[in-house]
Amino acid sequence: MAMADVTVYGAGIFGLSVAWACQSRGARVQVIDPGGIGAGSSGGIVGALAPHTPENWNDKKAFQLDSLLMAEPFWAEVAQVSGLPTGYLRSGRVQPVADDYALALAQARAETARTLWQGRAVWEVIRAETVGDWAPISPSGWLIRDTLTARLHPRDAGRALAAAITAKGGSVVTEGDPEGAEVWATGAAGLATLSDEIGYPIGAGVKGQSALLRLDRADLPQLFADALHIVPHHDGTVAIGSTSERDYDAPDSTDAQLDAVLDRARAACPDLADAPVIERWAGVRPRARSRAPMLGRHPTRPAAFIANGGFKIGFGMAPKVGQVMADLILNGDDGGIPEGFRPEASMRKG
């Protein structure tokens, strides 16, 4: 390929999305990752694209809303260009309501969602029996249902996005020389390196364990029960996850904590009871100190950029992250990046 205008380090969801957005605006791109596509946490199995609650609105929630609303055309184009499935579906989500207090809170959020979600998605309270056997157990008999939540298959989505970049003339490789503007989207390892360079922690990896069950519920909504995501995928599987472990010995091994997650999921949703486990997965997700994505100019590499800290919401944030980073990289415009997302937010001591 001709000399690249943009070199992205990291073939996870942020790196690939930034490359795709830059390429879509005419830039020549290359993505370099020694581990290959989705070698880090983007190679997981859960794939829940779930919104924050529609209340206490802030820049992070508004950014996420924009990104979730961008997701359907974003992933449709990726699938069309690559010829590969992404597993994307705006399937919605249901979650149990514990008691009368939680019911009143859910109903209040239904009102705020009408305004905050711009009439483009619904948050409502429904009777549990209307969902059938797939409904999670609800002590109150009520469920929250939203139509903004979506799902995708992380590994399929990563492969499709890489293939789309290649189909348009870019490259996704395991080694190469930097050309053009550099973007560092290197996940938990990148946060650790940056912390060492600066001399204090600006983020860290948080381990997550999840499981994949053989159960075909592909057209049904995902569930959120007992703080767990239960996500039906297009390939006849259901993903369950995950733990959040700040202290761990082995980053890629599963243990009794995942067994407990499976027990909780089956207790919350009896329809899972006889579904066999076909994969156990563990990986480390990048969490910036600010608890928001870290987007902007790289703190220690002159003329370079950083896109990191997706943590649990990386796939949901990816379409908008690609857009605002392309604005910055190609046009020098950082106006779309919220203050709390800028590297400075994670570099403040105290």
MARFITOR-402873 format. One record per residue (C-alpha): residue number from 1; residue in three letters; x, y, z. Coordinates in nm, 2 decimals. Layout:
! MARFITOR-402873
NUM|ala|X|Y|Z
...
//
This chain:
! MARFITOR-402873
1|met|0.00|0.00|0.00
2|ala|0.10|0.36|-0.05
3|met|0.25|0.54|0.26
4|ala|-0.02|0.56|0.53
5|asp|-0.15|0.89|0.65
6|val|-0.25|0.73|0.99
7|thr|-0.09|0.44|1.18
8|val|-0.30|0.30|1.46
9|tyr|-0.13|0.08|1.72
10|gly|-0.38|-0.17|1.85
11|ala|-0.64|-0.38|1.67
12|gly|-0.90|-0.37|1.94
13|ile|-1.23|-0.20|1.91
14|phe|-1.10|0.15|1.96
15|gly|-0.81|0.12|1.73
16|leu|-1.01|-0.04|1.45
17|ser|-1.29|0.21|1.49
18|val|-1.05|0.51|1.47
19|ala|-0.88|0.36|1.16
20|trp|-1.22|0.30|1.00
21|ala|-1.34|0.65|1.07
22|cys|-1.02|0.81|0.93
23|gln|-1.03|0.58|0.62
24|ser|-1.40|0.67|0.56
25|arg|-1.28|1.04|0.53
26|gly|-1.02|0.95|0.27
27|ala|-0.71|0.88|0.48
28|arg|-0.48|0.59|0.41
29|val|-0.45|0.38|0.72
30|gln|-0.26|0.09|0.87
31|val|-0.33|-0.09|1.19
32|ile|-0.05|-0.27|1.37
33|asp|-0.10|-0.52|1.65
34|pro|0.15|-0.80|1.73
35|gly|-0.12|-1.00|1.89
36|gly|-0.36|-0.97|1.59
37|ile|-0.72|-0.86|1.59
38|gly|-0.90|-0.84|1.92
39|ala|-0.60|-0.99|2.11
40|gly|-0.69|-0.81|2.43
41|ser|-1.03|-0.75|2.59
42|ser|-1.19|-0.68|2.25
43|gly|-1.16|-1.05|2.19
44|gly|-1.41|-1.13|2.46
45|ile|-1.75|-1.28|2.43
46|val|-2.02|-1.06|2.61
47|gly|-2.09|-0.78|2.36
48|ala|-2.35|-0.58|2.56
49|leu|-2.41|-0.23|2.42
50|ala|-2.61|-0.10|2.71
51|pro|-2.69|0.26|2.81
52|his|-2.65|0.43|3.14
53|thr|-2.97|0.51|3.33
54|pro|-3.16|0.81|3.19
55|glu|-3.11|1.05|3.48
56|asn|-2.83|1.28|3.62
57|trp|-2.74|1.36|3.27
58|asn|-2.38|1.44|3.19
59|asp|-2.13|1.45|2.90
60|lys|-2.04|1.09|2.93
61|lys|-2.41|0.98|2.91
62|ala|-2.48|1.21|2.62
63|phe|-2.17|1.09|2.43
64|gln|-2.28|0.73|2.49
65|leu|-2.63|0.80|2.37
66|asp|-2.50|0.95|2.05
67|ser|-2.27|0.65|1.99
68|leu|-2.55|0.39|2.06
69|leu|-2.77|0.57|1.81
70|met|-2.49|0.57|1.55
71|ala|-2.43|0.20|1.60
72|glu|-2.69|0.05|1.37
73|pro|-2.58|0.23|1.05
74|phe|-2.21|0.20|1.16
75|trp|-2.22|-0.18|1.19
76|ala|-2.45|-0.22|0.88
77|glu|-2.19|-0.05|0.67
78|val|-1.91|-0.26|0.82
79|ala|-2.11|-0.57|0.74
80|gln|-2.18|-0.46|0.39
81|val|-1.83|-0.36|0.30
82|ser|-1.66|-0.67|0.46
83|gly|-1.92|-0.92|0.37
84|leu|-1.90|-1.06|0.72
85|pro|-2.14|-1.08|1.01
86|thr|-2.10|-0.85|1.31
87|gly|-2.37|-0.99|1.53
88|tyr|-2.52|-0.65|1.58
89|leu|-2.89|-0.62|1.67
90|arg|-3.07|-0.35|1.86
91|ser|-3.24|-0.62|2.06
92|gly|-3.34|-0.42|2.37
93|arg|-3.30|-0.52|2.73
94|val|-3.52|-0.63|3.02
95|gln|-3.42|-0.62|3.39
96|pro|-3.62|-0.71|3.70
97|val|-3.77|-0.46|3.94
98|ala|-3.70|-0.56|4.30
99|asp|-3.97|-0.38|4.51
100|asp|-4.20|-0.08|4.52
101|tyr|-3.92|0.17|4.57
102|ala|-3.74|0.03|4.26
103|leu|-4.07|0.04|4.07
104|ala|-4.13|0.41|4.15
105|leu|-3.77|0.49|4.04
106|ala|-3.81|0.30|3.72
107|gln|-4.13|0.48|3.64
108|ala|-3.96|0.82|3.71
109|arg|-3.68|0.72|3.47
110|ala|-3.93|0.64|3.21
111|glu|-4.04|1.00|3.22
112|thr|-3.68|1.14|3.20
113|ala|-3.60|0.90|2.91
114|arg|-3.87|1.06|2.70
115|thr|-3.67|1.38|2.70
116|leu|-3.31|1.27|2.74
117|trp|-3.33|1.00|2.48
118|gln|-3.48|1.24|2.23
119|gly|-3.78|1.02|2.15
120|arg|-3.55|0.77|1.97
121|ala|-3.57|0.50|2.23
122|val|-3.80|0.39|2.51
123|trp|-3.75|0.31|2.88
124|glu|-4.07|0.16|3.02
125|val|-4.21|-0.07|3.29
126|ile|-4.39|-0.39|3.18
127|arg|-4.54|-0.70|3.35
128|ala|-4.30|-0.99|3.37
129|glu|-4.54|-1.24|3.22
130|thr|-4.54|-1.05|2.89
131|val|-4.18|-1.17|2.83
132|gly|-4.25|-1.54|2.87
133|asp|-4.00|-1.80|2.98
134|trp|-3.70|-1.58|2.90
135|ala|-3.80|-1.33|3.17
136|pro|-3.56|-1.30|3.46
137|ile|-3.72|-1.36|3.80
138|ser|-3.87|-1.04|3.93
139|pro|-3.98|-1.02|4.30
140|ser|-4.22|-0.74|4.21
141|gly|-4.37|-0.90|3.90
142|trp|-4.25|-0.60|3.70
143|leu|-3.96|-0.56|3.45
144|ile|-3.78|-0.26|3.30
145|arg|-3.76|-0.27|2.92
146|asp|-3.56|-0.04|2.71
147|thr|-3.52|-0.03|2.33
148|leu|-3.18|0.15|2.32
149|thr|-2.97|-0.15|2.43
150|ala|-2.81|-0.35|2.15
151|arg|-2.57|-0.64|2.12
152|leu|-2.29|-0.76|1.89
153|his|-2.06|-1.05|1.87
154|pro|-1.72|-0.90|1.98
155|arg|-1.50|-1.14|1.78
156|asp|-1.71|-1.13|1.47
157|ala|-1.74|-0.75|1.49
158|gly|-1.36|-0.71|1.52
159|arg|-1.30|-0.94|1.22
160|ala|-1.56|-0.77|1.01
161|leu|-1.42|-0.42|1.09
162|ala|-1.06|-0.53|1.01
163|ala|-1.19|-0.69|0.68
164|ala|-1.38|-0.37|0.59
165|ile|-1.06|-0.16|0.64
166|thr|-0.87|-0.41|0.42
167|ala|-1.14|-0.41|0.16
168|lys|-1.11|-0.03|0.13
169|gly|-0.73|-0.04|0.08
170|gly|-0.60|-0.02|0.44
171|ser|-0.40|-0.28|0.62
172|val|-0.42|-0.46|0.95
173|val|-0.09|-0.63|1.02
174|thr|0.11|-0.77|1.31
175|glu|0.42|-0.56|1.24
176|gly|0.52|-0.26|1.04
177|asp|0.69|0.08|1.05
178|pro|0.50|0.39|1.16
179|glu|0.38|0.62|0.89
180|gly|0.19|0.94|0.92
181|ala|0.01|1.04|1.24
182|glu|0.03|0.78|1.52
183|val|-0.26|0.67|1.73
184|trp|-0.20|0.46|2.04
185|ala|-0.50|0.24|2.12
186|thr|-0.32|-0.03|2.31
187|gly|-0.55|-0.11|2.60
188|ala|-0.45|-0.22|2.94
189|ala|-0.09|-0.26|2.84
190|gly|-0.08|0.09|2.71
191|leu|-0.22|0.23|3.03
192|ala|0.05|0.05|3.23
193|thr|0.32|0.18|3.00
194|leu|0.19|0.54|3.02
195|ser|0.17|0.52|3.40
196|asp|0.53|0.41|3.41
197|glu|0.64|0.69|3.18
198|ile|0.45|0.95|3.38
199|gly|0.55|0.81|3.72
200|tyr|0.20|0.76|3.87
201|pro|-0.10|0.55|3.78
202|ile|-0.33|0.71|3.52
203|gly|-0.53|0.38|3.47
204|ala|-0.51|0.01|3.52
205|gly|-0.64|-0.32|3.39
206|val|-0.95|-0.47|3.55
207|lys|-0.99|-0.84|3.49
208|gly|-1.33|-0.99|3.38
209|gln|-1.44|-1.35|3.36
210|ser|-1.73|-1.45|3.14
211|ala|-1.89|-1.76|3.00
212|leu|-2.06|-1.87|2.68
213|leu|-2.35|-2.11|2.68
214|arg|-2.50|-2.31|2.40
215|leu|-2.86|-2.18|2.39
216|asp|-3.04|-2.03|2.09
217|arg|-3.23|-1.72|2.20
218|ala|-3.10|-1.51|1.91
219|asp|-3.41|-1.29|1.86
220|leu|-3.48|-1.22|2.22
221|pro|-3.37|-0.92|2.43
222|gln|-3.07|-0.93|2.65
223|leu|-3.12|-0.94|3.02
224|phe|-2.96|-0.75|3.31
225|ala|-3.01|-0.93|3.64
226|asp|-2.82|-0.95|3.96
227|ala|-2.56|-0.71|3.81
228|leu|-2.49|-0.95|3.52
229|his|-2.53|-0.92|3.15
230|ile|-2.70|-1.21|2.98
231|val|-2.66|-1.16|2.60
232|pro|-2.81|-1.38|2.33
233|his|-2.60|-1.39|2.02
234|his|-2.68|-1.45|1.65
235|asp|-2.49|-1.78|1.65
236|gly|-2.71|-1.97|1.89
237|thr|-2.51|-1.89|2.20
238|val|-2.57|-1.68|2.52
239|ala|-2.29|-1.49|2.69
240|ile|-2.29|-1.43|3.06
241|gly|-2.06|-1.18|3.23
242|ser|-1.88|-1.06|3.41
243|thr|-1.66|-1.02|3.71
244|ser|-1.47|-0.70|3.79
245|glu|-1.14|-0.79|3.95
246|arg|-0.88|-0.52|4.03
247|asp|-0.65|-0.77|4.21
248|tyr|-0.57|-1.10|4.03
249|asp|-0.28|-1.33|3.98
250|ala|-0.34|-1.47|3.63
251|pro|-0.50|-1.23|3.37
252|asp|-0.64|-1.50|3.14
253|ser|-0.75|-1.78|3.37
254|thr|-1.10|-1.85|3.51
255|asp|-1.18|-1.98|3.85
256|ala|-1.45|-2.02|4.11
257|gln|-1.55|-1.66|4.07
258|leu|-1.69|-1.75|3.72
259|asp|-1.87|-2.05|3.87
260|ala|-2.04|-1.81|4.11
261|val|-2.14|-1.58|3.81
262|leu|-2.30|-1.88|3.63
263|asp|-2.49|-1.98|3.95
264|arg|-2.62|-1.62|3.98
265|ala|-2.72|-1.61|3.61
266|arg|-2.91|-1.94|3.63
267|ala|-3.09|-1.84|3.95
268|ala|-3.19|-1.51|3.79
269|cys|-3.30|-1.67|3.46
270|pro|-3.42|-2.03|3.49
271|asp|-3.43|-2.07|3.11
272|leu|-3.05|-2.10|3.14
273|ala|-3.06|-2.40|3.37
274|asp|-2.98|-2.68|3.13
275|ala|-2.77|-2.48|2.88
276|pro|-2.41|-2.62|2.86
277|val|-2.11|-2.40|2.90
278|ile|-1.90|-2.42|2.58
279|glu|-1.64|-2.15|2.67
280|arg|-1.49|-1.99|2.97
281|trp|-1.31|-1.66|2.90
282|ala|-1.10|-1.42|3.10
283|gly|-0.92|-1.10|3.00
284|val|-0.81|-0.76|3.13
285|arg|-1.01|-0.45|3.03
286|pro|-0.85|-0.10|3.03
287|arg|-0.99|0.14|3.29
288|ala|-0.86|0.50|3.28
289|arg|-0.83|0.68|3.61
290|ser|-1.12|0.92|3.51
291|arg|-1.34|0.61|3.45
292|ala|-1.42|0.75|3.11
293|pro|-1.25|0.68|2.77
294|met|-0.91|0.86|2.73
295|leu|-0.92|1.05|2.40
296|gly|-0.69|1.32|2.26
297|arg|-0.33|1.41|2.21
298|his|-0.09|1.16|2.36
299|pro|0.06|1.28|2.69
300|thr|0.42|1.16|2.63
301|arg|0.45|1.12|2.25
302|pro|0.48|1.44|2.06
303|ala|0.24|1.47|1.76
304|ala|0.08|1.13|1.85
305|phe|-0.28|1.06|1.98
306|ile|-0.43|0.82|2.23
307|ala|-0.77|0.63|2.23
308|asn|-0.78|0.41|2.54
309|gly|-0.99|0.33|2.85
310|gly|-1.30|0.17|2.69
311|phe|-1.33|-0.06|3.00
312|lys|-1.69|-0.21|2.99
313|ile|-1.84|0.03|2.74
314|gly|-1.58|0.02|2.46
315|phe|-1.79|-0.14|2.19
316|gly|-2.09|0.09|2.27
317|met|-1.87|0.40|2.26
318|ala|-1.67|0.29|1.95
319|pro|-1.87|0.46|1.67
320|lys|-1.86|0.80|1.83
321|val|-1.50|0.75|1.95
322|gly|-1.39|0.69|1.59
323|gln|-1.58|1.01|1.48
324|val|-1.43|1.25|1.73
325|met|-1.08|1.10|1.70
326|ala|-1.09|1.14|1.32
327|asp|-1.20|1.50|1.36
328|leu|-0.89|1.56|1.58
329|ile|-0.64|1.35|1.38
330|leu|-0.74|1.48|1.04
331|asn|-0.87|1.83|1.11
332|gly|-0.72|1.93|1.44
333|asp|-1.07|1.97|1.58
334|asp|-1.11|1.84|1.94
335|gly|-1.44|2.01|2.01
336|gly|-1.63|1.68|2.01
337|ile|-1.42|1.53|2.30
338|pro|-1.58|1.60|2.64
339|glu|-1.35|1.75|2.90
340|gly|-1.37|1.44|3.12
341|phe|-1.25|1.22|2.83
342|arg|-0.93|1.41|2.77
343|pro|-0.60|1.26|2.89
344|glu|-0.57|1.55|3.14
345|ala|-0.87|1.42|3.33
346|ser|-0.69|1.09|3.41
347|met|-0.35|1.26|3.48
348|arg|-0.47|1.49|3.76
349|lys|-0.33|1.38|4.10
350|gly|-0.54|1.36|4.40
//
